[in-house]
Amino acid sequence: MKKKALSWIVVTSLLISTLAGCKSGAAPSSTDQEKESQAAEGKSIVTMLSWYSNDAMKALEEGFEEAYPQYDLDVQYVPPIQQYTEKYSVLIASNELTDLFFNGVDNIDEIIEYNLAEDMSHLPIMEYIPENCKAAVRDSEGHIYNVSVDAWANGITYNKDIFESAGIKELPKTWDELTEIMGILSEKGITPITMYADNIFYLLWNLYASTEIVKDFTRDDLINQGKATFSEHYTNVVTKWYDTLIKPGYLSQDAVGMTQDQSIDMFCNGEAAMIFEVPFSVKSFQEKNPSLNYDMFILPGLEGNGILQGCVGVGISIPPYAKNKDGAWDFIDYFSTPKGLIEFQQATGQQGTQKQVQKAKQ
């Protein structure tokens, strides 16, 4: 089956793998004793494999249970990306996937090919979701396999106080200016930038996009169609990335073994001047260091261009063999209301892509 070409939408890339700004450490689901107690009260359990933490999902969980008192939502949080993917794969292999689960554009072809999710194209909320967002999770027959209601974008977040103390008065307009700033910070004993294992490739990808994709959004189509090679399109960018970032040591080898939490801690504690992150990590910044003075800029390309990149957010699906399918569909109904959408947006910190959120906030 052919892979879909994803549109460069709101902010788009082919890579959604980095979707999270969540705390590490999986939270336990309801115990058997709790479930027995809930069953005794006449409530049925709706299970959810969650990309977002129990604390983040609490308002949405309570809102759903208030609107549908016959259910209890069992949120089973597994930290993204690697741990979530591993858990998701195990549950699929054993036909034990939860009643609701999160997934993104990186595995939508697998979901379509193996019939892992119900078609959601008939839902009223689809009327309010931008066409390009729906296209990213739709098959050739028009079936849509999750409800994805937000989008994310990434860039370089920097510590304004560190920049000021280092005498850096202007933000970089080109890649060379960015690496010059890294050199200044390094000479002053400051770690220029921190990243972590799951998102370390994004710096190179964003440099390529801001240098090449910005000129032609369909440029990679030639590679996918066999009409061009990676070496033709990528060699110049990869060479520059290595010679000016990796070789001087501005991005430490330690990043390969670093977790997201460790990287965020470094930035929030002032140990690193910059971090390559997505907006939904802002909540972590505020929790870890409320006085942190920071802002974000687009990573500039080799020729001074730049493109703010990201993708459609992870969406919620229902497997065909869900044990509590009625409860799962009732959750989707609640989730699709303005109240549910706002509760979800507050949980994720991402930009909602549907009109109901804007209307409900007015």
C-alpha positions in Angstrom: 0.0 0.0 0.0 1.3 3.4 -0.9 2.1 5.9 1.8 0.1 9.1 1.7 1.8 12.3 0.9 0.9 14.5 3.9 0.0 18.1 3.1 2.2 20.9 4.5 -0.7 22.4 6.5 -1.1 24.7 9.5 2.5 23.7 10.1 3.4 20.4 8.6 6.2 17.8 8.4 6.2 14.1 7.6 7.3 13.4 11.2 4.8 13.4 14.1 7.0 11.2 16.2 7.8 14.0 18.6 4.3 14.8 19.9 4.7 15.1 23.6 5.3 17.5 26.4 4.3 15.1 29.1 5.9 14.0 32.4 7.6 10.6 32.3 6.5 7.6 34.4 3.3 5.7 33.6 0.4 6.2 36.0 -1.4 3.1 37.1 -4.9 2.3 35.9 -7.8 1.5 38.1 -7.2 -1.6 40.3 -9.4 -4.7 40.0 -10.9 -3.8 43.4 -11.9 -0.3 42.2 -13.4 -1.8 39.1 -15.4 -4.3 41.1 -16.7 -1.4 43.3 -17.6 0.6 40.2 -19.4 -2.3 38.7 -21.3 -2.8 41.9 -22.5 0.8 41.6 -23.9 0.0 38.1 -21.1 1.8 36.2 -19.3 0.4 33.2 -15.6 1.0 32.5 -14.4 2.8 29.4 -10.7 2.2 29.0 -8.3 4.6 27.3 -4.6 4.2 26.3 -3.5 7.8 26.8 -0.7 9.8 25.3 -1.3 12.4 28.0 -0.8 12.1 31.7 -3.6 11.3 34.2 -3.3 14.8 35.7 -3.5 16.5 32.3 -6.6 14.4 31.4 -8.3 14.9 34.7 -10.7 17.7 33.7 -11.8 15.8 30.5 -12.2 12.6 32.5 -14.4 14.3 35.2 -16.4 16.2 32.5 -17.2 13.0 30.7 -18.2 11.1 33.9 -20.4 14.0 34.9 -22.1 14.1 31.5 -22.4 10.3 31.4 -22.7 9.1 35.0 -23.1 5.5 33.9 -19.4 5.3 33.0 -16.0 5.6 34.6 -13.2 6.5 32.3 -10.0 4.4 33.1 -7.1 6.5 31.7 -4.0 4.4 31.3 -1.2 6.8 30.7 2.0 5.5 29.0 4.6 8.2 28.2 5.3 8.9 24.5 6.9 8.2 22.3 8.8 5.0 22.6 7.1 3.6 25.6 3.6 4.4 24.2 4.5 2.8 20.9 5.7 -0.4 22.6 2.6 -0.7 24.7 0.3 0.1 21.8 2.1 -2.6 19.7 1.8 -5.3 22.5 -1.9 -4.6 22.9 -2.6 -4.8 19.2 -0.7 -8.1 18.9 -2.8 -9.6 21.7 -6.2 -8.1 20.5 -6.4 -6.3 23.8 -6.3 -2.7 22.7 -8.3 -0.4 25.0 -11.7 1.1 24.1 -10.1 4.3 23.1 -6.5 5.0 22.0 -4.4 7.8 20.6 -2.6 7.6 17.3 -1.0 9.9 14.8 -0.2 10.2 11.1 3.0 8.2 11.4 1.0 4.9 11.9 -2.3 5.7 10.1 -1.4 3.5 7.2 -0.9 0.6 9.6 -4.3 1.3 11.1 -6.0 1.4 7.7 -4.2 -1.8 6.4 -5.0 -3.9 9.4 -8.4 -2.5 10.2 -7.4 -1.3 13.7 -9.9 1.6 14.1 -13.5 2.5 13.4 -14.4 4.9 10.6 -15.3 8.3 12.1 -16.0 10.2 8.9 -19.7 10.4 9.7 -19.2 12.4 13.0 -20.7 15.9 13.1 -17.3 17.3 14.4 -15.7 16.5 11.0 -17.6 19.5 9.6 -15.5 21.8 11.8 -12.1 20.2 11.2 -9.9 21.7 8.4 -9.8 19.6 5.3 -6.0 19.2 5.3 -6.2 17.8 8.9 -8.7 15.2 7.9 -6.8 14.3 4.8 -3.8 13.3 6.9 -5.8 10.5 8.6 -8.2 9.5 5.7 -8.0 6.6 3.3 -8.6 6.6 -0.5 -12.3 5.8 0.1 -12.9 8.7 2.4 -12.9 6.9 5.7 -11.4 8.8 8.6 -9.9 6.8 11.4 -9.4 9.2 14.3 -10.6 12.5 15.7 -7.6 14.8 15.6 -8.6 18.3 16.8 -5.3 20.1 17.2 -1.9 20.7 15.7 1.6 21.4 16.9 4.6 23.4 15.7 8.2 23.3 16.8 11.0 25.8 17.0 14.0 26.8 19.2 13.0 28.1 22.6 15.7 30.3 24.1 16.4 31.8 27.6 16.2 35.5 27.1 18.1 36.3 30.3 21.0 34.1 29.2 21.1 35.7 25.7 21.2 39.1 27.3 23.9 38.3 29.8 26.0 36.8 26.9 25.6 40.0 24.9 23.4 38.5 22.2 21.1 41.3 21.2 19.5 40.0 18.0 18.0 36.6 17.0 19.7 34.7 14.2 18.5 35.2 10.7 20.6 32.4 9.1 22.0 29.1 10.2 25.5 30.6 10.3 24.3 33.3 12.7 22.7 30.6 14.9 25.9 28.6 15.1 27.9 31.8 15.8 25.6 32.4 18.8 26.3 28.8 19.9 30.0 29.5 19.7 29.6 32.6 21.9 27.6 30.7 24.5 30.1 27.8 24.4 33.0 30.1 25.0 31.3 31.5 28.1 30.9 27.9 29.5 27.1 27.7 28.7 25.6 24.7 27.0 24.2 26.2 23.8 21.4 23.9 23.2 19.8 20.8 24.7 17.8 18.0 23.0 16.9 14.4 23.8 17.0 11.1 22.1 13.4 11.1 20.7 13.7 14.5 19.0 17.4 14.8 18.2 16.7 14.3 14.4 14.4 17.3 14.3 17.2 19.9 14.2 18.6 18.4 11.0 15.1 17.9 9.5 14.1 21.5 10.3 17.3 22.8 8.8 16.6 20.8 5.6 13.0 22.1 5.5 14.0 25.7 6.1 16.6 25.4 3.4 15.0 23.2 0.8 11.3 22.5 1.5 10.6 26.2 1.9 11.4 26.6 -1.8 9.1 23.9 -2.9 6.7 22.0 -0.6 6.6 19.0 -3.0 10.4 18.7 -3.2 10.5 15.3 -1.4 7.9 13.9 -3.8 10.6 13.4 -6.4 12.5 11.2 -3.9 9.4 9.3 -3.1 8.6 8.8 -6.8 12.2 7.6 -7.5 12.9 10.6 -9.7 15.6 12.0 -7.3 17.9 10.7 -4.6 18.5 11.7 -1.0 22.1 12.5 -1.8 21.0 15.1 -4.4 18.7 16.9 -2.0 20.2 16.3 1.4 24.0 16.2 1.1 24.6 20.0 1.3 22.4 20.4 4.4 23.7 17.3 6.2 27.3 18.3 5.6 26.7 21.9 6.9 24.8 20.5 9.9 27.7 18.2 10.8 30.5 20.7 10.2 29.0 23.6 12.1 27.0 22.0 14.8 28.2 18.5 15.6 31.9 18.8 14.9 32.4 21.9 17.2 30.4 20.1 19.9 27.6 22.6 20.2 25.1 19.8 20.4 26.5 17.4 23.0 26.7 13.6 22.4 24.9 13.3 25.8 21.7 14.2 24.0 21.6 10.7 22.5 21.0 9.2 26.0 18.8 12.0 27.4 15.1 11.8 28.2 12.7 14.7 27.5 12.3 15.4 31.2 16.1 15.7 31.6 16.4 18.0 28.6 13.6 20.2 29.9 15.2 20.3 33.3 18.4 21.5 31.8 16.7 24.3 30.1 14.5 25.3 33.0 17.4 25.3 35.4 19.4 27.6 33.2 22.0 24.9 32.3 21.3 25.3 28.6 20.5 28.5 26.7 18.2 26.8 24.1 16.0 23.8 23.7 14.4 22.5 20.6 10.8 21.9 21.7 7.1 22.1 20.9 4.6 24.5 22.4 2.9 21.9 24.6 6.0 21.7 26.7 5.3 25.3 27.9 3.2 23.9 30.7 6.3 22.0 31.9 8.4 25.1 31.7 5.9 27.0 33.9 5.7 24.2 36.4 9.4 23.7 36.7 10.4 27.4 36.7 7.6 29.9 36.9 10.1 32.8 36.6 11.8 31.5 33.4 12.1 34.3 30.9 11.9 32.6 27.5 10.6 32.9 23.9 10.7 31.0 20.6 12.1 31.6 17.1 11.9 29.7 13.9 15.0 27.7 13.0 16.6 29.6 10.1 17.8 27.8 6.9 21.2 28.1 5.2 20.0 30.9 3.0 18.0 32.8 5.7 14.6 31.4 5.0 12.6 29.6 7.6 9.4 27.6 8.0 7.5 26.9 11.2 7.0 23.2 11.1 4.7 20.7 12.8 1.8 18.5 12.1 -1.7 17.4 13.0 -1.8 16.3 16.6 -2.5 12.7 17.7 -6.2 11.8 17.5 -8.5 9.4 19.4 -9.6 6.1 17.8 -11.9 3.2 18.7 -10.8 -0.3 17.8 -13.4 -2.5 16.0 -13.2 -5.0 18.9 -13.6 -2.5 21.7 -15.1 -4.2 24.8 -17.2 -1.1 25.6 -17.9 0.3 22.2 -21.1 2.1 23.3 -19.1 3.9 26.1 -16.3 4.7 23.7 -18.7 6.3 21.2 -20.3 8.2 24.0 -16.9 9.5 25.0 -16.3 10.7 21.5 -19.6 12.5 21.6 -18.7 14.3 24.8 -15.1 15.0 23.5 -16.6 16.6 20.4 -18.6 19.2 22.4 -17.1 22.7 23.0 -16.7 21.9 26.7 -14.9 18.6 25.9 -12.7 20.3 23.3 -11.6 23.0 25.7 -10.8 20.5 28.4 -8.7 18.6 25.9 -6.9 21.7 24.7 -6.1 22.6 28.3 -4.7 19.2 28.8 -2.4 19.3 25.7 -1.5 23.0 25.5 -1.7 22.7 21.7 -3.5 24.8 19.1 -7.1 23.7 18.5 -8.0 23.4 14.8 -11.9 23.4 15.2 -14.3 26.4 15.2 -16.2 25.1 18.2 -13.3 26.0 20.5 -13.2 29.6 19.4 -16.9 29.9 19.7 -17.0 28.4 23.2 -14.3 30.7 24.4 -16.2 33.9 23.3 
